[in-house]
Amino acid sequence: GTSFGELLGFFVVQMTVGAVIGVAMGEVIRWTLNTLKLELTGIYPVLSLAFALLTYGLTAELRGSGFLAVYLAGLFLRRRPVAHRRSLVQFHDGLAWLMQIAMFLILGLQVFPRRLLPIAGIGLLVALFLIFVARPLSVHIALLFSNISFPEQMLVAWVGLRGAVPIVLATFPMLAGIQQADTIFHLVFFIALTSVLLQGPPIPWIARMLRLDRASTATPVEALR
C-alpha cells in the first residue's frame, strides 16, 4: 500500500538522518571517552555500550536508521585516537560473539523443520542464483575500480556466506504481520543454511584453484573491512 515516492522518501530520510547522527555521535563518544577520567577502567566499556544504545534510540526516534548510525559511529571511533581502545575492542568483541550465539539460538527456535521441505525446491534455486549470479556480479561491479585482482574478487564473491543478518531481516515481515511471512522466514532460513553448506567447505579448494595463498587471500577481506 506504499507508493514508490513514499518508499524513496523513507529511504532518503533513513540514510540521511542515520549518517548525520552516526558521525555526530561518533565525535561525541570519542570526546567523552577521552575527556572523562574515571577511577574504574571497567566503566568505560559500559559507557561505550550505553552510548551505542543511545545512538540507536535517538536516531530511531528521529526516523533515521539506527543500525547505520551505530555502524558509522563505530567506524568513526576506529579511525580516531580513543582512550582505552584495547579494552573497548575486547569487550565489544566478546559481546558481539555472545549476541550472535543468543541470536542464532532464538532464531533456531523459530524454525519448524517440516516447513522447510515444501520450499526446498524454490529455496535451492534462489540459493544457486545468489551464489553463482547475483553475488559475483555485485562484487565485480563494486570492486571494478579497486586494486583487487580478478581472482581475489572471485574469492570475495564466493566467501560471502549468508547468515544471521538476512534471517533477522526475515523476521520483520513476521513482526509486521504480512501475508505468508512465515513462508518468507523459512525460505530465507533455508537459503542461508544452503549457502553455508555449499559455500563453506570448498573455500580452501577454491583458494588453491585460484592460486591464492593465505597472504593474498587476506587482501580482499581486509580491503572490504
C-alpha positions in Angstrom: 0.0 0.0 0.0 3.0 2.3 -0.2 3.9 4.2 -3.3 7.4 4.3 -4.8 7.7 8.0 -4.0 6.9 7.3 -0.3 9.5 4.5 -0.2 12.1 6.7 -1.8 11.5 9.4 0.7 11.6 7.0 3.5 14.9 5.6 2.3 16.5 9.1 1.9 15.4 10.2 5.4 16.6 6.9 7.0 20.0 7.2 5.4 20.5 10.9 5.8 19.4 11.1 9.5 21.4 7.9 10.3 24.5 9.2 8.6 24.4 12.6 10.3 23.7 11.4 13.8 26.2 8.5 13.4 29.1 10.8 12.6 28.0 13.3 15.2 27.6 10.7 18.0 30.9 9.2 17.0 32.6 12.6 17.8 30.6 12.9 21.0 31.6 9.4 22.1 35.2 10.0 21.3 35.4 13.3 23.1 33.6 11.8 26.2 35.9 8.8 26.4 39.0 10.9 26.0 37.9 13.6 28.4 36.4 11.7 31.4 38.9 10.4 34.0 37.0 7.6 35.7 38.6 5.7 38.6 37.4 2.3 37.4 38.5 1.4 33.9 35.8 -1.2 33.7 33.2 1.6 33.5 34.5 2.7 30.0 33.1 -0.4 28.2 29.8 0.0 29.9 29.8 3.7 29.0 30.5 2.8 25.3 27.7 0.3 25.3 25.3 2.9 26.7 26.4 5.4 24.0 25.7 2.7 21.3 22.1 2.2 22.7 21.6 6.0 22.9 22.8 6.5 19.3 20.4 3.8 18.1 17.4 5.1 20.1 18.0 8.8 19.3 18.3 8.0 15.6 15.2 5.8 15.5 13.2 8.5 17.4 14.2 10.9 14.6 13.0 8.5 11.9 16.6 7.5 10.9 18.4 4.2 10.6 19.7 3.3 14.0 21.7 0.5 12.5 23.5 2.8 10.1 24.1 5.4 12.9 25.7 2.9 15.3 27.8 1.4 12.5 29.1 4.8 11.3 29.8 5.9 14.9 31.9 2.7 15.4 33.8 3.4 12.1 34.4 7.0 13.3 35.9 5.8 16.6 38.0 3.2 14.8 39.7 5.9 12.7 40.4 8.3 15.6 42.5 8.1 18.8 40.3 6.8 21.6 41.3 6.2 25.2 41.2 2.5 26.4 40.9 1.3 22.9 42.2 -2.2 23.6 39.8 -2.9 26.5 36.9 -1.5 24.5 37.7 -3.7 21.5 38.0 -6.8 23.6 34.7 -6.0 25.5 32.7 -5.4 22.3 34.2 -8.4 20.5 33.2 -10.7 23.3 29.8 -9.1 23.5 29.3 -9.5 19.7 30.0 -13.2 19.9 27.6 -13.6 22.8 24.9 -11.8 20.9 25.5 -13.9 17.8 25.1 -17.1 19.9 22.0 -15.9 21.5 20.6 -14.7 18.2 21.1 -18.0 16.4 19.6 -19.8 19.4 16.5 -17.7 19.3 16.2 -17.8 15.5 16.6 -21.6 15.6 13.7 -21.9 17.9 11.5 -20.1 15.3 12.2 -22.7 12.7 10.0 -25.7 12.1 11.9 -28.4 10.0 8.7 -29.7 8.5 8.0 -26.3 6.9 11.4 -26.3 5.2 10.5 -29.2 2.9 7.7 -27.5 0.9 10.0 -24.6 0.0 13.2 -26.6 -0.5 12.9 -26.6 -4.3 12.5 -22.9 -4.8 14.9 -22.2 -2.0 17.6 -24.2 -3.7 17.1 -22.4 -7.0 17.3 -19.0 -5.3 20.4 -20.0 -3.3 22.1 -21.2 -6.5 21.2 -17.9 -8.3 22.6 -15.9 -5.4 25.8 -17.9 -5.3 26.6 -18.1 -9.0 25.0 -15.0 -10.4 23.8 -12.2 -8.1 26.7 -12.0 -5.6 29.6 -12.4 -8.2 28.0 -9.8 -10.4 27.5 -7.3 -7.5 31.1 -7.9 -6.1 32.7 -7.4 -9.5 30.7 -4.2 -10.0 31.5 -2.9 -6.5 35.3 -3.7 -6.9 35.5 -2.6 -10.6 37.9 0.3 -9.9 39.8 -1.3 -7.0 43.3 -2.7 -6.9 42.0 -6.1 -6.1 42.8 -8.7 -8.8 40.1 -10.6 -10.6 40.9 -13.9 -8.8 40.7 -12.2 -5.5 37.4 -10.7 -6.4 36.1 -14.2 -7.3 37.2 -15.4 -3.9 35.4 -12.4 -2.2 32.3 -13.3 -4.1 32.5 -17.0 -3.1 33.1 -16.4 0.7 30.1 -14.2 1.1 28.2 -16.7 3.2 24.6 -15.9 4.1 24.0 -15.9 7.8 22.3 -14.2 10.6 21.6 -10.8 9.0 19.2 -12.0 6.3 17.5 -14.3 8.8 17.0 -11.4 11.2 15.6 -9.2 8.4 13.2 -12.0 7.5 11.6 -11.7 10.9 10.5 -8.1 10.1 7.6 -9.4 7.8 6.5 -11.6 10.7 6.5 -8.6 13.1 4.6 -6.6 10.6 2.0 -9.4 10.2 2.0 -9.5 6.4 0.7 -12.5 4.5 3.0 -15.5 4.1 5.5 -14.0 6.5 6.2 -17.5 7.9 7.0 -18.8 4.4 9.4 -15.9 3.8 11.2 -16.6 7.1 11.6 -20.3 6.4 12.7 -19.6 2.8 15.4 -17.2 3.9 16.5 -19.6 6.6 16.8 -22.4 4.1 18.8 -20.2 1.7 21.2 -19.2 4.5 21.6 -22.8 5.5 22.2 -23.9 1.9 24.7 -21.1 1.4 26.8 -22.2 4.4 26.7 -25.9 3.5 27.5 -25.3 -0.2 30.0 -22.4 0.0 31.8 -23.0 3.3 33.6 -26.4 2.7 35.0 -25.7 -0.7 36.7 -22.4 0.3 40.3 -23.8 0.7 40.0 -25.7 -2.6 38.7 -22.6 -4.4 41.6 -20.5 -3.0 44.1 -23.1 -4.2 42.4 -23.3 -7.6 42.6 -19.5 -8.0 46.3 -19.8 -6.9 45.8 -17.5 -3.9 47.9 -18.2 -0.8 47.0 -17.1 2.7 48.7 -13.7 2.3 46.9 -12.8 -0.9 43.5 -14.0 0.3 43.7 -11.7 3.2 43.9 -8.7 0.8 40.3 -8.6 -0.4 39.0 -9.3 3.1 41.0 -6.5 4.7 40.0 -4.2 1.8 36.3 -4.9 2.3 36.7 -4.3 6.1 
